[in-house]
Amino acid sequence: MALFITGLVLTVLGIVLLQPTYSSPPSWLIATNQVEARIVLYTLVAFVGGFGGFIAAKVIGIIRTKPLSEKLYWPINDVGVAVDDINKDEVGYVKVRGGEYWRAMALESVRRDSKVLIVGIKDDTLLVKPLS
């Protein structure tokens, strides 16, 4: 969308600058001598380059940012309750956010009904450790 708008603005600008003035003698709105024409050209190039760089930076920033829905979905740094006894590096279940059951792998042994801290995620399995 941004490229469409940029193209539209530059097309209109080009049409405006290339209109004859119908004065005596006839001339163009863009400068007729070399120095003024280069100043106009360099100014336009700088503007378009700066705007293009701004758009590119925004696009890269959007691509690198995780979606808000993903940040809200994963319960990292939340506290949960172990549903099972989970030995170190084994998988069990924890209850998070008052009722959601998640698969969890314990980084340290966890006892049933003890509170756990979710420290990360590995392949849709929560990584938990006992809350001390």
WOFEN-V224629 format. One record per residue. N is the residue number from 1. RES is the residue in one small letter. BURIAL is # if it has 16 or more other C-alpha atoms within 10 Angstrom, else .. Layout:
BEGIN
((N;RES;BURIAL) (N;RES;BURIAL))
END
This chain:
BEGIN
((1;m;.) (2;a;.) (3;l;.) (4;f;.) (5;i;.) (6;t;.) (7;g;.) (8;l;.) (9;v;.) (10;l;.) (11;t;.) (12;v;.) (13;l;.) (14;g;.) (15;i;.) (16;v;.) (17;l;.) (18;l;.) (19;q;.) (20;p;.) (21;t;.) (22;y;.) (23;s;.) (24;s;.) (25;p;.) (26;p;.) (27;s;.) (28;w;.) (29;l;.) (30;i;#) (31;a;.) (32;t;.) (33;n;.) (34;q;.) (35;v;.) (36;e;.) (37;a;.) (38;r;.) (39;i;.) (40;v;.) (41;l;.) (42;y;.) (43;t;.) (44;l;.) (45;v;.) (46;a;.) (47;f;.) (48;v;.) (49;g;.) (50;g;.) (51;f;.) (52;g;.) (53;g;.) (54;f;.) (55;i;.) (56;a;.) (57;a;.) (58;k;.) (59;v;.) (60;i;.) (61;g;.) (62;i;.) (63;i;.) (64;r;.) (65;t;.) (66;k;.) (67;p;.) (68;l;.) (69;s;.) (70;e;.) (71;k;.) (72;l;.) (73;y;.) (74;w;.) (75;p;#) (76;i;#) (77;n;.) (78;d;.) (79;v;#) (80;g;#) (81;v;#) (82;a;#) (83;v;#) (84;d;#) (85;d;#) (86;i;#) (87;n;.) (88;k;.) (89;d;.) (90;e;.) (91;v;#) (92;g;#) (93;y;#) (94;v;#) (95;k;#) (96;v;#) (97;r;.) (98;g;.) (99;g;.) (100;e;.) (101;y;.) (102;w;#) (103;r;.) (104;a;#) (105;m;#) (106;a;#) (107;l;#) (108;e;.) (109;s;.) (110;v;#) (111;r;#) (112;r;.) (113;d;.) (114;s;.) (115;k;#) (116;v;#) (117;l;#) (118;i;#) (119;v;.) (120;g;#) (121;i;.) (122;k;.) (123;d;.) (124;d;.) (125;t;.) (126;l;#) (127;l;#) (128;v;#) (129;k;#) (130;p;#) (131;l;.) (132;s;.))
END
